[in-house]
Amino acid sequence: MKTKPTVLIIDDDPTTRKVLTGGLALAGLPVHLAGSPEEASEILAEKSVDVIVTDLMMPNINGVDLIQAVRAADHARHIPIVVFTSGGNLDLVKQAGLSGANVILQKHSTPPAKLVETILKLHEDAGRK
């Protein structure tokens, strides 16, 4: 039996975190929550994470900076990253892809089942490497 990936959700909006947590919990996926990239760094240093789902537009440190920090960290660089964004800043979206995001999804057009499917596929692909 395959293990379910543990997901780290990073979003400064509490409602978005709650909705994502609910959708992933229905799929049986364990979740860690972070309201900021700074909080996410602490979680990544202390807990096991298989896939990261992050917003781009956040105060202080944006999602691109977070992606770059994850890709530079020995203990985390292997973790697949899903950018889950409203896509308002196309330059940031492009930078996210260039910085190492595995998948970029639009919040308004991605149903929860598609997000779960993407997370499971990334986790499976990472296990083959």
N, CA, C and O atoms as a GROMACS GRO file, in nm:
protein
  516
    1MET      N    1   0.083  -0.118   0.000
    1MET     CA    2   0.000   0.000   0.000
    1MET      C    3   0.088   0.125   0.000
    1MET      O    4   0.183   0.134   0.078
    2LYS      N    5   0.056   0.219  -0.087
    2LYS     CA    6   0.133   0.342  -0.096
    2LYS      C    7   0.102   0.433   0.021
    2LYS      O    8  -0.012   0.441   0.067
    3THR      N    9   0.204   0.503   0.069
    3THR     CA   10   0.182   0.598   0.177
    3THR      C   11   0.129   0.729   0.119
    3THR      O   12   0.163   0.767   0.007
    4LYS      N   13   0.049   0.795   0.196
    4LYS     CA   14  -0.005   0.925   0.154
    4LYS      C   15   0.099   1.032   0.184
    4LYS      O   16   0.159   1.032   0.292
    5PRO      N   17   0.121   1.123   0.090
    5PRO     CA   18   0.220   1.228   0.113
    5PRO      C   19   0.173   1.329   0.217
    5PRO      O   20   0.055   1.364   0.222
    6THR      N   21   0.266   1.374   0.298
    6THR     CA   22   0.239   1.482   0.392
    6THR      C   23   0.261   1.613   0.317
    6THR      O   24   0.365   1.633   0.254
    7VAL      N   25   0.163   1.702   0.325
    7VAL     CA   26   0.164   1.826   0.248
    7VAL      C   27   0.182   1.945   0.341
    7VAL      O   28   0.119   1.953   0.446
    8LEU      N   29   0.268   2.037   0.300
    8LEU     CA   30   0.284   2.165   0.370
    8LEU      C   31   0.213   2.271   0.286
    8LEU      O   32   0.251   2.297   0.172
    9ILE      N   33   0.110   2.332   0.344
    9ILE     CA   34   0.036   2.440   0.278
    9ILE      C   35   0.087   2.572   0.334
    9ILE      O   36   0.090   2.594   0.455
   10ILE      N   37   0.128   2.661   0.242
   10ILE     CA   38   0.178   2.793   0.282
   10ILE      C   39   0.092   2.899   0.214
   10ILE      O   40   0.096   2.914   0.092
   11ASP      N   41   0.015   2.970   0.293
   11ASP     CA   42  -0.071   3.076   0.240
   11ASP      C   43  -0.102   3.172   0.354
   11ASP      O   44  -0.132   3.129   0.465
   12ASP      N   45  -0.094   3.301   0.327
   12ASP     CA   46  -0.119   3.398   0.432
   12ASP      C   47  -0.268   3.418   0.460
   12ASP      O   48  -0.304   3.482   0.558
   13ASP      N   49  -0.354   3.364   0.376
   13ASP     CA   50  -0.498   3.379   0.395
   13ASP      C   51  -0.554   3.260   0.474
   13ASP      O   52  -0.550   3.147   0.425
   14PRO      N   53  -0.607   3.283   0.595
   14PRO     CA   54  -0.657   3.173   0.677
   14PRO      C   55  -0.772   3.096   0.611
   14PRO      O   56  -0.783   2.974   0.629
   15THR      N   57  -0.857   3.165   0.536
   15THR     CA   58  -0.968   3.097   0.469
   15THR      C   59  -0.916   2.999   0.364
   15THR      O   60  -0.966   2.887   0.353
   16THR      N   61  -0.818   3.041   0.287
   16THR     CA   62  -0.759   2.953   0.186
   16THR      C   63  -0.695   2.831   0.254
   16THR      O   64  -0.712   2.718   0.207
   17ARG      N   65  -0.623   2.854   0.363
   17ARG     CA   66  -0.563   2.741   0.436
   17ARG      C   67  -0.670   2.643   0.483
   17ARG      O   68  -0.653   2.521   0.474
   18LYS      N   69  -0.780   2.696   0.534
   18LYS     CA   70  -0.888   2.611   0.584
   18LYS      C   71  -0.952   2.531   0.472
   18LYS      O   72  -0.975   2.411   0.487
   19VAL      N   73  -0.980   2.595   0.359
   19VAL     CA   74  -1.041   2.526   0.246
   19VAL      C   75  -0.948   2.418   0.192
   19VAL      O   76  -0.991   2.306   0.166
   20LEU      N   77  -0.820   2.451   0.175
   20LEU     CA   78  -0.724   2.352   0.124
   20LEU      C   79  -0.709   2.235   0.220
   20LEU      O   80  -0.703   2.119   0.178
   21THR      N   81  -0.703   2.265   0.349
   21THR     CA   82  -0.690   2.160   0.449
   21THR      C   83  -0.809   2.065   0.442
   21THR      O   84  -0.793   1.943   0.447
   22GLY      N   85  -0.928   2.122   0.431
   22GLY     CA   86  -1.048   2.039   0.422
   22GLY      C   87  -1.046   1.947   0.301
   22GLY      O   88  -1.078   1.829   0.312
   23GLY      N   89  -1.009   2.001   0.186
   23GLY     CA   90  -1.003   1.920   0.064
   23GLY      C   91  -0.899   1.810   0.071
   23GLY      O   92  -0.924   1.698   0.028
   24LEU      N   93  -0.784   1.841   0.126
   24LEU     CA   94  -0.678   1.741   0.136
   24LEU      C   95  -0.710   1.637   0.243
   24LEU      O   96  -0.677   1.520   0.228
   25ALA      N   97  -0.776   1.680   0.351
   25ALA     CA   98  -0.816   1.586   0.456
   25ALA      C   99  -0.918   1.485   0.403
   25ALA      O  100  -0.913   1.367   0.439
   26LEU      N  101  -1.009   1.531   0.318
   26LEU     CA  102  -1.106   1.439   0.258
   26LEU      C  103  -1.037   1.331   0.176
   26LEU      O  104  -1.086   1.219   0.164
   27ALA      N  105  -0.922   1.366   0.120
   27ALA     CA  106  -0.844   1.269   0.041
   27ALA      C  107  -0.751   1.187   0.130
   27ALA      O  108  -0.678   1.100   0.081
   28GLY      N  109  -0.753   1.213   0.260
   28GLY     CA  110  -0.670   1.138   0.353
   28GLY      C  111  -0.525   1.183   0.359
   28GLY      O  112  -0.439   1.108   0.404
   29LEU      N  113  -0.497   1.305   0.312
   29LEU     CA  114  -0.360   1.354   0.312
   29LEU      C  115  -0.329   1.431   0.440
   29LEU      O  116  -0.401   1.525   0.475
   30PRO      N  117  -0.223   1.393   0.512
   30PRO     CA  118  -0.182   1.470   0.630
   30PRO      C  119  -0.130   1.607   0.587
   30PRO      O  120  -0.066   1.620   0.483
   31VAL      N  121  -0.158   1.709   0.668
   31VAL     CA  122  -0.125   1.846   0.632
   31VAL      C  123  -0.057   1.919   0.747
   31VAL      O  124  -0.094   1.903   0.864
   32HIS      N  125   0.044   2.000   0.711
   32HIS     CA  126   0.103   2.100   0.801
   32HIS      C  127   0.063   2.235   0.743
   32HIS      O  128   0.059   2.251   0.621
   33LEU      N  129   0.035   2.332   0.828
   33LEU     CA  130  -0.007   2.464   0.782
   33LEU      C  131   0.094   2.571   0.822
   33LEU      O  132   0.147   2.571   0.934
   34ALA      N  133   0.119   2.663   0.729
   34ALA     CA  134   0.204   2.778   0.757
   34ALA      C  135   0.137   2.902   0.700
   34ALA      O  136   0.091   2.902   0.586
   35GLY      N  137   0.133   3.007   0.780
   35GLY     CA  138   0.074   3.132   0.734
   35GLY      C  139   0.175   3.225   0.669
   35GLY      O  140   0.139   3.333   0.621
   36SER      N  141   0.302   3.183   0.667
   36SER     CA  142   0.407   3.266   0.607
   36SER      C  143   0.525   3.177   0.568
   36SER      O  144   0.540   3.066   0.619
   37PRO      N  145   0.609   3.227   0.478
   37PRO     CA  146   0.730   3.152   0.444
   37PRO      C  147   0.822   3.132   0.565
   37PRO      O  148   0.891   3.030   0.575
   38GLU      N  149   0.823   3.229   0.657
   38GLU     CA  150   0.906   3.215   0.776
   38GLU      C  151   0.859   3.096   0.860
   38GLU      O  152   0.940   3.016   0.907
   39GLU      N  153   0.729   3.085   0.878
   39GLU     CA  154   0.671   2.974   0.952
   39GLU      C  155   0.697   2.842   0.878
   39GLU      O  156   0.724   2.739   0.940
   40ALA      N  157   0.689   2.846   0.746
   40ALA     CA  158   0.716   2.726   0.665
   40ALA      C  159   0.859   2.678   0.684
   40ALA      O  160   0.884   2.557   0.689
   41SER      N  161   0.953   2.770   0.696
   41SER     CA  162   1.094   2.732   0.716
   41SER      C  163   1.111   2.654   0.845
   41SER      O  164   1.186   2.557   0.850
   42GLU      N  165   1.041   2.697   0.950
   42GLU     CA  166   1.048   2.626   1.078
   42GLU      C  167   0.991   2.484   1.065
   42GLU      O  168   1.049   2.388   1.116
   43ILE      N  169   0.878   2.473   0.995
   43ILE     CA  170   0.815   2.341   0.977
   43ILE      C  171   0.907   2.250   0.896
   43ILE      O  172   0.925   2.134   0.931
   44LEU      N  173   0.966   2.303   0.789
   44LEU     CA  174   1.055   2.222   0.705
   44LEU      C  175   1.178   2.174   0.782
   44LEU      O  176   1.232   2.067   0.753
   45ALA      N  177   1.222   2.252   0.880
   45ALA     CA  178   1.339   2.213   0.959
   45ALA      C  179   1.304   2.107   1.064
   45ALA      O  180   1.391   2.032   1.108
   46GLU      N  181   1.176   2.101   1.103
   46GLU     CA  182   1.138   2.014   1.214
   46GLU      C  183   1.053   1.893   1.176
   46GLU      O  184   1.052   1.794   1.248
   47LYS      N  185   0.983   1.900   1.064
   47LYS     CA  186   0.886   1.795   1.032
   47LYS      C  187   0.912   1.734   0.895
   47LYS      O  188   0.982   1.793   0.812
   48SER      N  189   0.856   1.618   0.873
   48SER     CA  190   0.867   1.551   0.744
   48SER      C  191   0.760   1.606   0.649
   48SER      O  192   0.641   1.609   0.683
   49VAL      N  193   0.803   1.650   0.532
   49VAL     CA  194   0.712   1.704   0.431
   49VAL      C  195   0.745   1.638   0.297
   49VAL      O  196   0.862   1.628   0.259
   50ASP      N  197   0.640   1.594   0.227
   50ASP     CA  198   0.660   1.529   0.097
   50ASP      C  199   0.630   1.619  -0.022
   50ASP      O  200   0.692   1.605  -0.127
   51VAL      N  201   0.535   1.712  -0.006
   51VAL     CA  202   0.498   1.805  -0.112
   51VAL      C  203   0.463   1.939  -0.048
   51VAL      O  204   0.400   1.944   0.057
   52ILE      N  205   0.506   2.048  -0.114
   52ILE     CA  206   0.475   2.183  -0.069
   52ILE      C  207   0.373   2.244  -0.164
   52ILE      O  208   0.387   2.234  -0.285
   53VAL      N  209   0.269   2.307  -0.107
   53VAL     CA  210   0.172   2.385  -0.185
   53VAL      C  211   0.182   2.527  -0.131
   53VAL      O  212   0.154   2.551  -0.014
   54THR      N  213   0.221   2.622  -0.218
   54THR     CA  214   0.242   2.758  -0.171
   54THR      C  215   0.174   2.862  -0.260
   54THR      O  216   0.161   2.845  -0.381
   55ASP      N  217   0.133   2.968  -0.196
   55ASP     CA  218   0.085   3.087  -0.264
   55ASP      C  219   0.208   3.167  -0.308
   55ASP      O  220   0.319   3.142  -0.260
   56LEU      N  221   0.188   3.262  -0.397
   56LEU     CA  222   0.300   3.348  -0.438
   56LEU      C  223   0.296   3.483  -0.368
   56LEU      O  224   0.399   3.532  -0.321
   57MET      N  225   0.178   3.544  -0.362
   57MET     CA  226   0.165   3.679  -0.309
   57MET      C  227   0.144   3.673  -0.158
   57MET      O  228   0.033   3.647  -0.110
   58MET      N  229   0.253   3.698  -0.084
   58MET     CA  230   0.247   3.700   0.062
   58MET      C  231   0.331   3.817   0.111
   58MET      O  232   0.425   3.859   0.044
   59PRO      N  233   0.296   3.871   0.228
   59PRO     CA  234   0.375   3.983   0.282
   59PRO      C  235   0.517   3.939   0.320
   59PRO      O  236   0.541   3.821   0.347
   60ASN      N  237   0.606   4.032   0.322
   60ASN     CA  238   0.747   4.012   0.361
   60ASN      C  239   0.824   3.928   0.260
   60ASN      O  240   0.903   3.983   0.182
   61ILE      N  241   0.804   3.798   0.260
   61ILE     CA  242   0.875   3.709   0.167
   61ILE      C  243   0.771   3.650   0.072
   61ILE      O  244   0.672   3.592   0.117
   62ASN      N  245   0.794   3.665  -0.059
   62ASN     CA  246   0.695   3.609  -0.151
   62ASN      C  247   0.726   3.462  -0.182
   62ASN      O  248   0.828   3.408  -0.139
   63GLY      N  249   0.637   3.401  -0.258
   63GLY     CA  250   0.652   3.259  -0.290
   63GLY      C  251   0.777   3.227  -0.370
   63GLY      O  252   0.833   3.119  -0.356
   64VAL      N  253   0.820   3.319  -0.455
   64VAL     CA  254   0.942   3.295  -0.533
   64VAL      C  255   1.063   3.286  -0.440
   64VAL      O  256   1.147   3.198  -0.456
   65ASP      N  257   1.071   3.377  -0.345
   65ASP     CA  258   1.180   3.372  -0.248
   65ASP      C  259   1.177   3.241  -0.170
   65ASP      O  260   1.281   3.182  -0.141
   66LEU      N  261   1.057   3.196  -0.135
   66LEU     CA  262   1.041   3.070  -0.064
   66LEU      C  263   1.091   2.953  -0.149
   66LEU      O  264   1.166   2.868  -0.101
   67ILE      N  265   1.050   2.950  -0.276
   67ILE     CA  266   1.093   2.843  -0.367
   67ILE      C  267   1.245   2.840  -0.377
   67ILE      O  268   1.307   2.734  -0.370
   68GLN      N  269   1.306   2.957  -0.393
   68GLN     CA  270   1.452   2.964  -0.403
   68GLN      C  271   1.518   2.915  -0.275
   68GLN      O  272   1.621   2.847  -0.281
   69ALA      N  273   1.461   2.948  -0.159
   69ALA     CA  274   1.518   2.902  -0.032
   69ALA      C  275   1.506   2.751  -0.018
   69ALA      O  276   1.599   2.685   0.029
   70VAL      N  277   1.392   2.695  -0.058
   70VAL     CA  278   1.374   2.550  -0.051
   70VAL      C  279   1.473   2.480  -0.144
   70VAL      O  280   1.536   2.382  -0.104
   71ARG      N  281   1.488   2.530  -0.265
   71ARG     CA  282   1.580   2.468  -0.361
   71ARG      C  283   1.726   2.480  -0.318
   71ARG      O  284   1.811   2.403  -0.363
   72ALA      N  285   1.756   2.578  -0.232
   72ALA     CA  286   1.894   2.595  -0.184
   72ALA      C  287   1.923   2.514  -0.058
   72ALA      O  288   2.039   2.498  -0.020
   73ALA      N  289   1.820   2.463   0.007
   73ALA     CA  290   1.838   2.392   0.134
   73ALA      C  291   1.860   2.243   0.110
   73ALA      O  292   1.776   2.177   0.047
   74ASP      N  293   1.970   2.190   0.159
   74ASP     CA  294   2.002   2.048   0.139
   74ASP      C  295   1.891   1.956   0.186
   74ASP      O  296   1.860   1.857   0.120
   75HIS      N  297   1.830   1.987   0.301
   75HIS     CA  298   1.729   1.899   0.359
   75HIS      C  299   1.593   1.908   0.289
   75HIS      O  300   1.504   1.827   0.316
   76ALA      N  301   1.575   2.006   0.198
   76ALA     CA  302   1.441   2.026   0.139
   76ALA      C  303   1.440   2.035  -0.013
   76ALA      O  304   1.333   2.032  -0.073
   77ARG      N  305   1.555   2.046  -0.076
   77ARG     CA  306   1.558   2.075  -0.221
   77ARG      C  307   1.487   1.970  -0.306
   77ARG      O  308   1.445   2.000  -0.418
   78HIS      N  309   1.472   1.850  -0.254
   78HIS     CA  310   1.408   1.741  -0.329
   78HIS      C  311   1.255   1.745  -0.325
   78HIS      O  312   1.190   1.673  -0.400
   79ILE      N  313   1.199   1.829  -0.239
   79ILE     CA  314   1.054   1.831  -0.219
   79ILE      C  315   0.985   1.898  -0.338
   79ILE      O  316   1.019   2.011  -0.374
   80PRO      N  317   0.888   1.829  -0.400
   80PRO     CA  318   0.813   1.892  -0.509
   80PRO      C  319   0.732   2.012  -0.458
   80PRO      O  320   0.682   2.012  -0.345
   81ILE      N  321   0.722   2.114  -0.543
   81ILE     CA  322   0.651   2.237  -0.505
   81ILE      C  323   0.540   2.266  -0.605
   81ILE      O  324   0.562   2.272  -0.726
   82VAL      N  325   0.419   2.285  -0.550
   82VAL     CA  326   0.304   2.328  -0.629
   82VAL      C  327   0.277   2.473  -0.592
   82VAL      O  328   0.255   2.505  -0.476
   83VAL      N  329   0.278   2.561  -0.692
   83VAL     CA  330   0.237   2.699  -0.669
   83VAL      C  331   0.087   2.703  -0.694
   83VAL      O  332   0.039   2.664  -0.800
   84PHE      N  333   0.014   2.752  -0.594
   84PHE     CA  334  -0.132   2.761  -0.602
   84PHE      C  335  -0.166   2.908  -0.584
   84PHE      O  336  -0.170   2.957  -0.472
   85THR      N  337  -0.190   2.978  -0.695
   85THR     CA  338  -0.195   3.124  -0.693
   85THR      C  339  -0.317   3.178  -0.766
   85THR      O  340  -0.377   3.110  -0.849
   86SER      N  341  -0.351   3.300  -0.733
   86SER     CA  342  -0.457   3.368  -0.806
   86SER      C  343  -0.403   3.419  -0.939
   86SER      O  344  -0.479   3.459  -1.027
   87GLY      N  345  -0.272   3.418  -0.954
   87GLY     CA  346  -0.209   3.450  -1.083
   87GLY      C  347  -0.213   3.596  -1.121
   87GLY      O  348  -0.195   3.629  -1.238
   88GLY      N  349  -0.235   3.686  -1.025
   88GLY     CA  350  -0.244   3.828  -1.056
   88GLY      C  351  -0.115   3.889  -1.107
   88GLY      O  352  -0.119   3.983  -1.187
   89ASN      N  353  -0.002   3.839  -1.064
   89ASN     CA  354   0.127   3.894  -1.104
   89ASN      C  355   0.197   3.793  -1.196
   89ASN      O  356   0.262   3.699  -1.148
   90LEU      N  357   0.184   3.814  -1.326
   90LEU     CA  358   0.239   3.718  -1.423
   90LEU      C  359   0.391   3.709  -1.416
   90LEU      O  360   0.447   3.603  -1.444
   91ASP      N  361   0.457   3.818  -1.379
   91ASP     CA  362   0.603   3.814  -1.365
   91ASP      C  363   0.642   3.720  -1.251
   91ASP      O  364   0.737   3.643  -1.264
   92LEU      N  365   0.570   3.727  -1.139
   92LEU     CA  366   0.599   3.637  -1.027
   92LEU      C  367   0.572   3.491  -1.065
   92LEU      O  368   0.646   3.402  -1.026
   93VAL      N  369   0.465   3.469  -1.140
   93VAL     CA  370   0.433   3.332  -1.185
   93VAL      C  371   0.547   3.278  -1.270
   93VAL      O  372   0.590   3.164  -1.253
   94LYS      N  373   0.596   3.359  -1.362
   94LYS     CA  374   0.708   3.318  -1.448
   94LYS      C  375   0.834   3.291  -1.363
   94LYS      O  376   0.903   3.191  -1.384
   95GLN      N  377   0.862   3.380  -1.269
   95GLN     CA  378   0.978   3.362  -1.181
   95GLN      C  379   0.967   3.234  -1.098
   95GLN      O  380   1.067   3.168  -1.073
   96ALA      N  381   0.845   3.201  -1.057
   96ALA     CA  382   0.823   3.079  -0.978
   96ALA      C  383   0.864   2.956  -1.059
   96ALA      O  384   0.930   2.866  -1.007
   97GLY      N  385   0.825   2.953  -1.185
   97GLY     CA  386   0.862   2.841  -1.271
   97GLY      C  387   1.012   2.833  -1.292
   97GLY      O  388   1.070   2.725  -1.288
   98LEU      N  389   1.075   2.947  -1.313
   98LEU     CA  390   1.219   2.950  -1.334
   98LEU      C  391   1.297   2.917  -1.206
   98LEU      O  392   1.411   2.872  -1.213
   99SER      N  393   1.236   2.940  -1.091
   99SER     CA  394   1.302   2.917  -0.963
   99SER      C  395   1.292   2.773  -0.915
   99SER      O  396   1.360   2.735  -0.819
  100GLY      N  397   1.209   2.692  -0.980
  100GLY     CA  398   1.204   2.551  -0.942
  100GLY      C  399   1.069   2.496  -0.901
  100GLY      O  400   1.061   2.385  -0.849
  101ALA      N  401   0.961   2.573  -0.922
  101ALA     CA  402   0.828   2.518  -0.894
  101ALA      C  403   0.802   2.404  -0.993
  101ALA      O  404   0.834   2.416  -1.112
  102ASN      N  405   0.746   2.294  -0.946
  102ASN     CA  406   0.717   2.181  -1.033
  102ASN      C  407   0.590   2.202  -1.113
  102ASN      O  408   0.583   2.166  -1.230
  103VAL      N  409   0.489   2.260  -1.049
  103VAL     CA  410   0.359   2.282  -1.112
  103VAL      C  411   0.304   2.415  -1.065
  103VAL      O  412   0.322   2.453  -0.949
  104ILE      N  413   0.238   2.488  -1.155
  104ILE     CA  414   0.172   2.613  -1.119
  104ILE      C  415   0.024   2.598  -1.154
  104ILE      O  416  -0.012   2.572  -1.268
  105LEU      N  417  -0.061   2.614  -1.052
  105LEU     CA  418  -0.205   2.602  -1.069
  105LEU      C  419  -0.274   2.731  -1.029
  105LEU      O  420  -0.230   2.800  -0.937
  106GLN      N  421  -0.382   2.764  -1.098
  106GLN     CA  422  -0.462   2.882  -1.067
  106GLN      C  423  -0.568   2.847  -0.964
  106GLN      O  424  -0.642   2.750  -0.982
  107LYS      N  425  -0.577   2.923  -0.856
  107LYS     CA  426  -0.674   2.897  -0.750
  107LYS      C  427  -0.816   2.893  -0.803
  107LYS      O  428  -0.893   2.802  -0.770
  108HIS      N  429  -0.852   2.991  -0.884
  108HIS     CA  430  -0.991   3.005  -0.925
  108HIS      C  431  -1.038   2.900  -1.026
  108HIS      O  432  -1.158   2.881  -1.044
  109SER      N  433  -0.945   2.831  -1.091
  109SER     CA  434  -0.987   2.735  -1.194
  109SER      C  435  -0.942   2.591  -1.165
  109SER      O  436  -0.953   2.504  -1.252
  110THR      N  437  -0.892   2.566  -1.045
  110THR     CA  438  -0.845   2.432  -1.010
  110THR      C  439  -0.934   2.373  -0.902
  110THR      O  440  -0.931   2.418  -0.788
  111PRO      N  441  -1.013   2.272  -0.937
  111PRO     CA  442  -1.095   2.208  -0.834
  111PRO      C  443  -1.008   2.131  -0.736
  111PRO      O  444  -0.898   2.089  -0.771
  112PRO      N  445  -1.057   2.111  -0.613
  112PRO     CA  446  -0.978   2.040  -0.512
  112PRO      C  447  -0.929   1.902  -0.559
  112PRO      O  448  -0.818   1.862  -0.528
  113ALA      N  449  -1.012   1.832  -0.634
  113ALA     CA  450  -0.971   1.699  -0.682
  113ALA      C  451  -0.849   1.709  -0.773
  113ALA      O  452  -0.764   1.619  -0.771
  114LYS      N  453  -0.838   1.814  -0.852
  114LYS     CA  454  -0.722   1.833  -0.941
  114LYS      C  455  -0.597   1.863  -0.859
  114LYS      O  456  -0.488   1.815  -0.892
  115LEU      N  457  -0.611   1.940  -0.753
  115LEU     CA  458  -0.497   1.967  -0.665
  115LEU      C  459  -0.449   1.838  -0.600
  115LEU      O  460  -0.329   1.811  -0.596
  116VAL      N  461  -0.541   1.758  -0.549
  116VAL     CA  462  -0.505   1.630  -0.487
  116VAL      C  463  -0.437   1.540  -0.589
  116VAL      O  464  -0.335   1.477  -0.558
  117GLU      N  465  -0.491   1.533  -0.708
  117GLU     CA  466  -0.431   1.450  -0.815
  117GLU      C  467  -0.289   1.496  -0.846
  117GLU      O  468  -0.199   1.413  -0.863
  118THR      N  469  -0.268   1.626  -0.852
  118THR     CA  470  -0.135   1.681  -0.879
  118THR      C  471  -0.038   1.646  -0.767
  118THR      O  472   0.076   1.606  -0.794
  119ILE      N  473  -0.081   1.660  -0.643
  119ILE     CA  474   0.004   1.627  -0.528
  119ILE      C  475   0.044   1.480  -0.531
  119ILE      O  476   0.160   1.446  -0.513
  120LEU      N  477  -0.054   1.392  -0.554
  120LEU     CA  478  -0.026   1.248  -0.556
  120LEU      C  479   0.071   1.212  -0.669
  120LEU      O  480   0.160   1.130  -0.650
  121LYS      N  481   0.054   1.275  -0.786
  121LYS     CA  482   0.143   1.246  -0.900
  121LYS      C  483   0.285   1.294  -0.870
  121LYS      O  484   0.381   1.221  -0.896
  122LEU      N  485   0.300   1.413  -0.816
  122LEU     CA  486   0.433   1.464  -0.783
  122LEU      C  487   0.501   1.375  -0.680
  122LEU      O  488   0.621   1.349  -0.689
  123HIS      N  489   0.425   1.330  -0.581
  123HIS     CA  490   0.481   1.243  -0.477
  123HIS      C  491   0.525   1.110  -0.537
  123HIS      O  492   0.632   1.058  -0.504
  124GLU      N  493   0.443   1.055  -0.625
  124GLU     CA  494   0.477   0.930  -0.691
  124GLU      C  495   0.603   0.946  -0.779
  124GLU      O  496   0.693   0.862  -0.776
  125ASP      N  497   0.606   1.055  -0.856
  125ASP     CA  498   0.722   1.079  -0.942
  125ASP      C  499   0.849   1.100  -0.860
  125ASP      O  500   0.956   1.054  -0.900
  126ALA      N  501   0.838   1.168  -0.747
  126ALA     CA  502   0.955   1.191  -0.661
  126ALA      C  503   1.007   1.060  -0.604
  126ALA      O  504   1.127   1.044  -0.583
  127GLY      N  505   0.917   0.966  -0.578
  127GLY     CA  506   0.956   0.836  -0.526
  127GLY      C  507   1.032   0.751  -0.625
  127GLY      O  508   1.102   0.657  -0.587
  128ARG      N  509   1.018   0.782  -0.752
  128ARG     CA  510   1.088   0.706  -0.857
  128ARG      C  511   1.230   0.754  -0.879
  128ARG      O  512   1.309   0.686  -0.944
  129LYS      N  513   1.263   0.872  -0.824
  129LYS     CA  514   1.397   0.930  -0.847
  129LYS      C  515   1.498   0.872  -0.752
  129LYS      O  516   1.616   0.908  -0.757
   0.00000   0.00000   0.00000
